[in-house]
Amino acid sequence: MKAKYLIFSVLFLVVSTTAFAQKARVKGVILDENNKPVAGVSVAFGAASSISNENGFYLLIVPANKEESLVFSHTGYKNSALLLTLERDEEREFNPVLSQKIEQLGVVVITDENRKRIEGITNIDPATIRMIPGANAGVENILKTLPGVYSNNELSTQYAVRGGNYDENLVYVNEIEVYRPFLIRSGQQEGLSFTNTDMVQNVDFSAGGFQAKYGDKLSSVLDITYRRPTRYGASVEASFLGGSLSFEGVSKNQKWSAITGVRYRNNSLLVNSQQTQTNYTPVFADVQTYVTYNASSKLQLSFLGNISQNKYDYQPLTRQTNFGTLSDPIALLVVYEGQEKDKYETLFGAFKANYKLTERTTLKFIASAYHTTEQEYFDIFAQYRLGEVDTNIGSENLGNVTYSRGIGSQLNHARNDLDALIVNAEVKGFHDLDENQIEWGFKYTREDIRDRVVEWEVIDSAGFSINPPNLGLPVNDQPYNPYTGPLVPYQNVRAKNLTTINRFSGYAQWNRRGNLGRHEVWYNAGVRMHQWQVEGDNLDGKSQVIFSPRAQFAIKPDWDKDMVFRVSGGIYSQPPMYRELRDATGAVRPNVKAQQSVHIVLSNDYSFKMWDRPFKLVSEAYYKSMTDVNPYTLENVRIRYSAENNAKAYAMGFDMRLNGEFVPGTESWVSLGFMKTEENIENRGYIARPTDQRFKAAILFQDYMPNIPNVKMYLNLVYNTGLPGGSPSYADPYLYQTRLRDYRRADLGFSYVFTEGKKELSEGHWLKPFRDLSLGLEVFNLFDNQNAITNTWVRDVYTKSQYGIPNYLTSRVFSIKLTAKI
């Protein structure tokens, strides 16, 4: 008997040991489409099963060396499955993202994709943003390929939408509004955009007709969400234009997560391709971090921080621009002295708390602070010669100036300093009432601006000082008649402003889904309120209040074709920020009113299949009627407001975008847009606004070699008609409506992908540590088009004629880019 028990015990021990040794583990964090953990998900692998906890974390012991499906199921989401085989003692991490079911118990459920389709929101894949080449690669680079979005400056990340200007666009990161520097006047000064593409999870964009929950701007909303890491990792990107490095990780209990990105940029490669020869030393760098903490299943805390420093040291040397005609070629030769030293330092921090009060009620608390110190110092003396060019092919002076028609000089001086502190405190609520949802929010903002402007310009033509226009000075007609008037600068601005603006704003909106017969319908209605008052030294502005009602209606007919029709609009208002309060003399006018727009958008969204691949065609027609308009001039990217509500305006147009898999497995699109915007200042009649860019066409195309799929190609092509910006500075726009030349640009990128998506590789393979690794070649301005951003105006001493010499942007540039993730 003892021998029998001994044999049985040995066999039991052997079997138990063998069974234990042939086990493996799979674990991870289950998230939904909004990057939030999903609790109560059933995880099954054959007979083994587990349930995710309140943080979405699961751990499952599974049989080794057995092919089986790992299935994730939840009543509110689509089932997700993964076929895998694990080796003995292997531990595999898998973090699924569950999407909502389209139908659940016979009730229509709005998925995240359908919600964006109904609201007229364009979603952009972050992977596409990181791959597409551009002089300023990133979110804004992709936005400029969308219909209704216009830009004619590849050095700038700023953009105009449907007749608006650069100050009319809302930008949110994790529901927190972010701001741009105040003193930027040219694209090459900008450096880095706020958004770090390495940290981005989701990008949504609306070109108009957006809901009341978004803030008080006239034109567009860019809503960006940073991702919450689910594993440890790092990525690096390096090119001739700079580089970036990011780190991410999570704690063992899955409660803490953090992602940090560091970026550096140097625009020398681009600026040195311009016609002005310079000594150029830019340093653009920033550090961003996003930290989240799941305190419980009901409370989630997060912090978003950013530190950036842009230093722009610029010393122009010489410039020669050839223009005119073949029979009468003319050249402008400029010799510079002096330099420009600009500096922009920004600190930004924001805390956010999400609290799930009940199963149907969620509250959000947001507090943020933005502090910027900006310095713009320059003394640049330019001496020019305007003359005829030697066109004799056999001449030793071919292309050089042989006979001068005009000689002159120009001295620009500035000592501008700005210190701005903007703080926000906000509370939001969301209530889910089955087919109805209620959203509301209240926000307090305080803007504290300390600004000093000392800026003047002296222009001398052929030895005679040029007087500023519209001052009633005697005509300077030397050398034929002596000049007896005073010598004054052509431009002279001196001001010191200490300004505070207190704002209270709020919104409430209602959403509902239902049926109209057999057709699905969605409703949204809401209203915003904004109260503000401008105060400061010798300023006592009055309190002003505006209301902005907005609404949307969408219907999906019960047709064989998958179509959604939408109408949206309302009254959109833009209470003035500091720059809109400061007039051309530098003085602050505290009682400038909010610009207002009655906006209506009609759209059709048609999803279909072509070549057995998915495509979507979105068409939109829009009209804006604007009152209390604050007129402005646009020079490069610098906006100067009149600080008067003495105009009315309109904008109308039609946009169309076709996107889909033109090449299997890749997304590409074609955008077309027609737009017209005009303004009537003081009832003098309608003229083109500074952003009246009539026609736009863009193509974003991705492809790969069929026989070598690891070689990929990316094309970014944009064509915009010219802006009305070719007039002399400070000229009366009713006398000058000259347009700049059309903007044409193509950026091309090639990339060889060594590994992508952590492919299965043998142990010891040199690519084993990498999740992604690629090396690429980028060609900016492929066809070497000469695009102009402004004109320099000089005078012919004999005929007194003025010549507009184009200030060209960048020419063709080559760069190499390396991207790696582990």
CORKAVEN-V576957 format. One record per residue. RES is the residue in three letters. PSI is psi in degrees with one decimal (NA if undefined). Layout:
# CORKAVEN-V576957
RES_PSI ; RES_PSI
This chain:
# CORKAVEN-V576957
MET_-43.7 ; LYS_-39.5 ; ALA_-39.4 ; LYS_-46.0 ; TYR_-36.2 ; LEU_-44.8 ; ILE_-42.6 ; PHE_-39.8 ; SER_-40.9 ; VAL_-45.3 ; LEU_-42.0 ; PHE_-40.5 ; LEU_-43.1 ; VAL_-46.2 ; VAL_-43.3 ; SER_-43.4 ; THR_-43.9 ; THR_-44.5 ; ALA_-42.2 ; PHE_-38.7 ; ALA_-19.4 ; GLN_32.5 ; LYS_158.3 ; ALA_173.4 ; ARG_142.5 ; VAL_136.9 ; LYS_170.5 ; GLY_-171.4 ; VAL_128.5 ; ILE_126.0 ; LEU_158.6 ; ASP_-172.9 ; GLU_-15.6 ; ASN_15.6 ; ASN_29.6 ; LYS_144.0 ; PRO_145.7 ; VAL_117.7 ; ALA_157.1 ; GLY_21.5 ; VAL_129.9 ; SER_125.7 ; VAL_120.1 ; ALA_139.3 ; PHE_94.7 ; GLY_-125.9 ; ALA_-16.5 ; ALA_143.7 ; SER_161.8 ; SER_171.6 ; ILE_135.6 ; SER_145.2 ; ASN_-170.3 ; GLU_-20.6 ; ASN_10.0 ; GLY_4.1 ; PHE_140.6 ; TYR_154.2 ; LEU_129.3 ; LEU_129.2 ; ILE_123.0 ; VAL_156.0 ; PRO_141.9 ; ALA_158.7 ; ASN_34.6 ; LYS_124.1 ; GLU_123.0 ; GLU_158.8 ; SER_130.9 ; LEU_111.8 ; VAL_131.7 ; PHE_126.0 ; SER_143.1 ; HIS_144.1 ; THR_-25.5 ; GLY_6.2 ; TYR_160.6 ; LYS_143.8 ; ASN_145.0 ; SER_137.8 ; ALA_148.8 ; LEU_123.9 ; LEU_120.9 ; LEU_159.1 ; THR_124.0 ; LEU_141.9 ; GLU_166.6 ; ARG_131.7 ; ASP_8.6 ; GLU_143.4 ; GLU_117.7 ; ARG_135.7 ; GLU_127.6 ; PHE_125.0 ; ASN_90.5 ; PRO_153.1 ; VAL_114.1 ; LEU_137.6 ; SER_152.7 ; GLN_150.4 ; LYS_151.1 ; ILE_-36.4 ; GLU_139.5 ; GLN_110.5 ; LEU_36.5 ; GLY_1.6 ; VAL_133.6 ; VAL_127.3 ; VAL_130.3 ; ILE_114.2 ; THR_167.9 ; ASP_-38.8 ; GLU_-43.4 ; ASN_-37.6 ; ARG_-44.5 ; LYS_-36.3 ; ARG_-40.9 ; ILE_-39.8 ; GLU_-3.3 ; GLY_33.5 ; ILE_133.7 ; THR_124.6 ; ASN_133.9 ; ILE_129.8 ; ASP_123.4 ; PRO_-32.0 ; ALA_-38.1 ; THR_-39.8 ; ILE_-41.2 ; ARG_-23.4 ; MET_-33.1 ; ILE_129.5 ; PRO_155.5 ; GLY_152.9 ; ALA_-32.9 ; ASN_71.8 ; ALA_142.4 ; GLY_-163.6 ; VAL_-47.2 ; GLU_-31.8 ; ASN_-39.1 ; ILE_-37.8 ; LEU_-34.6 ; LYS_-9.0 ; THR_-3.7 ; LEU_150.4 ; PRO_144.0 ; GLY_-7.6 ; VAL_125.7 ; TYR_143.4 ; SER_144.2 ; ASN_33.6 ; ASN_102.9 ; GLU_-16.0 ; LEU_-10.5 ; SER_146.8 ; THR_2.5 ; GLN_154.2 ; TYR_154.8 ; ALA_145.0 ; VAL_119.0 ; ARG_52.8 ; GLY_-5.5 ; GLY_177.6 ; ASN_-174.1 ; TYR_-20.0 ; ASP_2.9 ; GLU_18.4 ; ASN_129.5 ; LEU_138.7 ; VAL_122.6 ; TYR_141.9 ; VAL_115.9 ; ASN_42.4 ; GLU_12.8 ; ILE_124.3 ; GLU_134.4 ; VAL_159.1 ; TYR_161.7 ; ARG_159.8 ; PRO_155.1 ; PHE_-36.4 ; LEU_2.2 ; ILE_128.7 ; ARG_-14.9 ; SER_153.1 ; GLY_-35.0 ; GLN_-9.7 ; GLN_-15.4 ; GLU_-44.0 ; GLY_-114.6 ; LEU_140.8 ; SER_159.1 ; PHE_-39.3 ; THR_124.7 ; ASN_109.5 ; THR_-23.2 ; ASP_-19.9 ; MET_-1.7 ; VAL_136.8 ; GLN_-39.2 ; ASN_141.3 ; VAL_120.1 ; ASP_142.9 ; PHE_135.6 ; SER_127.9 ; ALA_7.9 ; GLY_159.2 ; GLY_25.9 ; PHE_166.1 ; GLN_170.1 ; ALA_-20.7 ; LYS_-19.2 ; TYR_158.3 ; GLY_-165.8 ; ASP_82.3 ; LYS_162.2 ; LEU_-25.1 ; SER_-58.0 ; SER_167.9 ; VAL_127.9 ; LEU_114.2 ; ASP_111.3 ; ILE_138.6 ; THR_126.1 ; TYR_149.9 ; ARG_154.4 ; ARG_115.4 ; PRO_151.2 ; THR_1.6 ; ARG_171.0 ; TYR_142.2 ; GLY_172.1 ; ALA_154.6 ; SER_152.7 ; VAL_142.8 ; GLU_134.4 ; ALA_138.7 ; SER_178.8 ; PHE_-11.7 ; LEU_0.4 ; GLY_-155.4 ; GLY_172.2 ; SER_154.9 ; LEU_133.2 ; SER_148.7 ; PHE_146.1 ; GLU_154.6 ; GLY_167.9 ; VAL_156.8 ; SER_167.0 ; LYS_-36.0 ; ASN_6.0 ; GLN_11.3 ; LYS_-36.4 ; TRP_142.6 ; SER_151.8 ; ALA_145.0 ; ILE_132.3 ; THR_135.0 ; GLY_139.7 ; VAL_132.1 ; ARG_149.0 ; TYR_138.7 ; ARG_143.2 ; ASN_113.8 ; ASN_10.7 ; SER_-39.8 ; LEU_-38.7 ; LEU_-46.5 ; VAL_-35.2 ; ASN_-10.5 ; SER_-4.8 ; GLN_170.8 ; GLN_-21.5 ; THR_119.6 ; GLN_130.3 ; THR_161.1 ; ASN_112.4 ; TYR_120.2 ; THR_88.2 ; PRO_144.7 ; VAL_104.9 ; PHE_119.4 ; ALA_150.4 ; ASP_161.6 ; VAL_129.5 ; GLN_148.2 ; THR_144.6 ; TYR_116.3 ; VAL_133.8 ; THR_150.3 ; TYR_120.4 ; ASN_93.9 ; ALA_-34.3 ; SER_-176.5 ; SER_-15.4 ; LYS_-22.7 ; LEU_126.3 ; GLN_129.9 ; LEU_149.4 ; SER_156.1 ; PHE_133.2 ; LEU_122.7 ; GLY_149.8 ; ASN_134.5 ; ILE_123.9 ; SER_149.6 ; GLN_121.1 ; ASN_117.4 ; LYS_128.8 ; TYR_101.7 ; ASP_121.8 ; TYR_123.3 ; GLN_94.2 ; PRO_146.1 ; LEU_-68.0 ; THR_164.6 ; ARG_138.1 ; GLN_123.8 ; THR_121.3 ; ASN_135.1 ; PHE_-163.9 ; GLY_-151.3 ; THR_173.1 ; LEU_-36.5 ; SER_-22.5 ; ASP_68.9 ; PRO_140.6 ; ILE_149.7 ; ALA_145.5 ; LEU_119.5 ; LEU_122.4 ; VAL_136.1 ; VAL_128.9 ; TYR_153.1 ; GLU_152.2 ; GLY_-172.6 ; GLN_169.7 ; GLU_134.1 ; LYS_109.2 ; ASP_151.5 ; LYS_133.0 ; TYR_118.1 ; GLU_129.7 ; THR_136.0 ; LEU_131.8 ; PHE_133.1 ; GLY_141.9 ; ALA_135.4 ; PHE_141.8 ; LYS_137.7 ; ALA_127.4 ; ASN_122.0 ; TYR_119.5 ; LYS_94.6 ; LEU_-47.6 ; THR_-177.6 ; GLU_-24.7 ; ARG_-4.0 ; THR_128.5 ; THR_134.7 ; LEU_145.6 ; LYS_136.8 ; PHE_128.3 ; ILE_132.0 ; ALA_133.9 ; SER_157.0 ; ALA_135.0 ; TYR_123.8 ; HIS_125.3 ; THR_135.4 ; THR_125.7 ; GLU_139.9 ; GLN_131.2 ; GLU_99.1 ; TYR_127.8 ; PHE_147.9 ; ASP_105.6 ; ILE_120.4 ; PHE_122.6 ; ALA_127.8 ; GLN_127.4 ; TYR_155.1 ; ARG_126.4 ; LEU_114.4 ; GLY_179.5 ; GLU_149.0 ; VAL_137.7 ; ASP_117.2 ; THR_7.3 ; ASN_116.8 ; ILE_-33.0 ; GLY_-0.5 ; SER_147.0 ; GLU_-19.3 ; ASN_24.3 ; LEU_125.8 ; GLY_-7.1 ; ASN_159.0 ; VAL_125.4 ; THR_-23.4 ; TYR_122.7 ; SER_127.6 ; ARG_-25.9 ; GLY_143.1 ; ILE_134.4 ; GLY_-177.5 ; SER_163.7 ; GLN_133.0 ; LEU_121.1 ; ASN_134.2 ; HIS_139.0 ; ALA_141.6 ; ARG_79.1 ; ASN_130.1 ; ASP_140.2 ; LEU_136.5 ; ASP_117.0 ; ALA_136.3 ; LEU_122.2 ; ILE_121.2 ; VAL_146.0 ; ASN_145.3 ; ALA_131.0 ; GLU_146.1 ; VAL_137.8 ; LYS_153.1 ; GLY_146.7 ; PHE_127.8 ; HIS_121.9 ; ASP_113.8 ; LEU_58.4 ; ASP_-106.6 ; GLU_-5.9 ; ASN_145.1 ; GLN_138.1 ; ILE_131.0 ; GLU_143.9 ; TRP_164.1 ; GLY_151.0 ; PHE_142.4 ; LYS_137.7 ; TYR_134.2 ; THR_136.4 ; ARG_126.4 ; GLU_122.4 ; ASP_110.1 ; ILE_129.2 ; ARG_115.4 ; ASP_131.7 ; ARG_128.0 ; VAL_120.4 ; VAL_105.7 ; GLU_126.3 ; TRP_160.4 ; GLU_132.6 ; VAL_128.7 ; ILE_130.6 ; ASP_126.3 ; SER_118.3 ; ALA_35.2 ; GLY_4.1 ; PHE_130.1 ; SER_137.5 ; ILE_125.3 ; ASN_152.9 ; PRO_153.3 ; PRO_158.5 ; ASN_31.7 ; LEU_0.0 ; GLY_25.0 ; LEU_156.8 ; PRO_151.8 ; VAL_132.3 ; ASN_99.7 ; ASP_30.6 ; GLN_152.2 ; PRO_6.8 ; TYR_-33.3 ; ASN_141.3 ; PRO_144.2 ; TYR_128.2 ; THR_-1.8 ; GLY_175.5 ; PRO_153.7 ; LEU_116.9 ; VAL_153.3 ; PRO_150.9 ; TYR_-33.4 ; GLN_137.5 ; ASN_110.2 ; VAL_124.0 ; ARG_122.1 ; ALA_153.8 ; LYS_120.4 ; ASN_129.8 ; LEU_105.6 ; THR_137.6 ; THR_142.4 ; ILE_122.4 ; ASN_131.7 ; ARG_139.1 ; PHE_128.1 ; SER_157.8 ; GLY_166.1 ; TYR_159.7 ; ALA_137.3 ; GLN_155.2 ; TRP_134.3 ; ASN_143.3 ; ARG_143.3 ; ARG_151.1 ; GLY_-156.3 ; ASN_145.0 ; LEU_93.3 ; GLY_-123.9 ; ARG_4.9 ; HIS_143.1 ; GLU_135.9 ; VAL_152.9 ; TRP_139.5 ; TYR_146.9 ; ASN_131.8 ; ALA_140.0 ; GLY_173.6 ; VAL_144.9 ; ARG_149.9 ; MET_141.2 ; HIS_124.2 ; GLN_135.4 ; TRP_159.4 ; GLN_133.4 ; VAL_128.6 ; GLU_169.0 ; GLY_-172.0 ; ASP_121.0 ; ASN_22.7 ; LEU_136.2 ; ASP_77.1 ; GLY_156.5 ; LYS_155.1 ; SER_134.4 ; GLN_144.8 ; VAL_137.7 ; ILE_155.8 ; PHE_140.1 ; SER_91.9 ; PRO_140.7 ; ARG_154.0 ; ALA_155.8 ; GLN_144.7 ; PHE_130.2 ; ALA_144.8 ; ILE_135.8 ; LYS_100.7 ; PRO_152.3 ; ASP_68.4 ; TRP_164.8 ; ASP_-34.6 ; LYS_137.5 ; ASP_94.6 ; MET_147.5 ; VAL_129.3 ; PHE_140.5 ; ARG_140.1 ; VAL_133.1 ; SER_161.2 ; GLY_-162.1 ; GLY_-159.1 ; ILE_121.2 ; TYR_129.5 ; SER_152.1 ; GLN_91.6 ; PRO_141.8 ; PRO_135.4 ; MET_179.7 ; TYR_-43.6 ; ARG_-30.2 ; GLU_-13.4 ; LEU_-18.2 ; ARG_123.6 ; ASP_-173.5 ; ALA_-21.1 ; THR_-3.8 ; GLY_-5.8 ; ALA_146.1 ; VAL_129.8 ; ARG_105.8 ; PRO_-16.3 ; ASN_23.1 ; VAL_133.5 ; LYS_168.0 ; ALA_135.2 ; GLN_141.5 ; GLN_148.1 ; SER_128.1 ; VAL_116.2 ; HIS_131.8 ; ILE_136.9 ; VAL_128.1 ; LEU_129.8 ; SER_157.7 ; ASN_131.9 ; ASP_115.6 ; TYR_113.6 ; SER_133.4 ; PHE_174.6 ; LYS_137.8 ; MET_131.7 ; TRP_31.3 ; ASP_28.0 ; ARG_151.7 ; PRO_139.8 ; PHE_159.5 ; LYS_134.8 ; LEU_117.8 ; VAL_125.0 ; SER_136.0 ; GLU_134.9 ; ALA_140.2 ; TYR_157.8 ; TYR_134.7 ; LYS_131.7 ; SER_114.8 ; MET_137.5 ; THR_166.6 ; ASP_40.9 ; VAL_137.9 ; ASN_98.7 ; PRO_154.9 ; TYR_163.4 ; THR_152.0 ; LEU_119.1 ; GLU_110.3 ; ASN_-112.6 ; VAL_9.4 ; ARG_126.9 ; ILE_127.4 ; ARG_116.7 ; TYR_152.8 ; SER_-16.4 ; ALA_37.5 ; GLU_142.2 ; ASN_63.3 ; ASN_28.2 ; ALA_161.8 ; LYS_158.8 ; ALA_171.3 ; TYR_159.4 ; ALA_137.6 ; MET_154.2 ; GLY_-178.2 ; PHE_130.8 ; ASP_148.8 ; MET_138.5 ; ARG_125.3 ; LEU_117.7 ; ASN_152.2 ; GLY_-166.6 ; GLU_77.4 ; PHE_-34.1 ; VAL_129.9 ; PRO_131.7 ; GLY_1.0 ; THR_154.3 ; GLU_130.0 ; SER_165.9 ; TRP_160.8 ; VAL_130.1 ; SER_139.1 ; LEU_143.9 ; GLY_140.8 ; PHE_133.0 ; MET_142.8 ; LYS_128.6 ; THR_132.4 ; GLU_159.0 ; GLU_154.0 ; ASN_106.3 ; ILE_120.3 ; GLU_38.5 ; ASN_33.1 ; ARG_-3.0 ; GLY_162.8 ; TYR_131.5 ; ILE_165.1 ; ALA_138.1 ; ARG_162.6 ; PRO_-18.0 ; THR_22.9 ; ASP_80.2 ; GLN_101.6 ; ARG_-46.9 ; PHE_142.3 ; LYS_135.4 ; ALA_139.1 ; ALA_148.3 ; ILE_128.9 ; LEU_117.9 ; PHE_133.0 ; GLN_141.0 ; ASP_169.5 ; TYR_158.7 ; MET_124.7 ; PRO_-39.4 ; ASN_-20.7 ; ILE_77.4 ; PRO_-15.1 ; ASN_-14.7 ; VAL_115.6 ; LYS_152.7 ; MET_140.9 ; TYR_128.6 ; LEU_131.0 ; ASN_107.1 ; LEU_130.7 ; VAL_136.1 ; TYR_124.9 ; ASN_138.9 ; THR_162.9 ; GLY_149.7 ; LEU_155.1 ; PRO_69.4 ; GLY_21.8 ; GLY_12.1 ; SER_159.5 ; PRO_152.2 ; SER_139.2 ; TYR_14.7 ; ALA_153.5 ; ASP_118.3 ; PRO_-20.7 ; TYR_-14.5 ; LEU_-25.7 ; TYR_116.8 ; GLN_35.6 ; THR_137.6 ; ARG_148.7 ; LEU_164.5 ; ARG_159.3 ; ASP_149.5 ; TYR_121.2 ; ARG_126.4 ; ARG_139.5 ; ALA_125.2 ; ASP_132.6 ; LEU_138.0 ; GLY_138.5 ; PHE_141.8 ; SER_135.5 ; TYR_118.9 ; VAL_111.8 ; PHE_-42.8 ; THR_151.0 ; GLU_130.9 ; GLY_28.8 ; LYS_60.0 ; LYS_152.0 ; GLU_118.3 ; LEU_153.9 ; SER_153.8 ; GLU_138.0 ; GLY_-9.9 ; HIS_140.2 ; TRP_-18.7 ; LEU_-2.4 ; LYS_-38.2 ; PRO_-13.9 ; PHE_136.6 ; ARG_-41.5 ; ASP_142.9 ; LEU_125.5 ; SER_154.4 ; LEU_130.5 ; GLY_161.0 ; LEU_130.5 ; GLU_137.3 ; VAL_110.7 ; PHE_138.4 ; ASN_62.7 ; LEU_-42.5 ; PHE_9.2 ; ASP_46.2 ; ASN_142.8 ; GLN_99.5 ; ASN_136.2 ; ALA_140.9 ; ILE_-34.7 ; THR_-180.0 ; ASN_143.7 ; THR_128.9 ; TRP_124.1 ; VAL_162.3 ; ARG_144.8 ; ASP_121.2 ; VAL_-24.8 ; TYR_-45.1 ; THR_-8.0 ; LYS_11.9 ; SER_151.6 ; GLN_141.4 ; TYR_134.2 ; GLY_109.4 ; ILE_121.4 ; PRO_138.6 ; ASN_99.8 ; TYR_151.6 ; LEU_-152.8 ; THR_151.1 ; SER_-164.9 ; ARG_134.6 ; VAL_140.7 ; PHE_144.9 ; SER_157.0 ; ILE_138.5 ; LYS_132.2 ; LEU_131.3 ; THR_131.7 ; ALA_142.3 ; LYS_140.9 ; ILE_NA
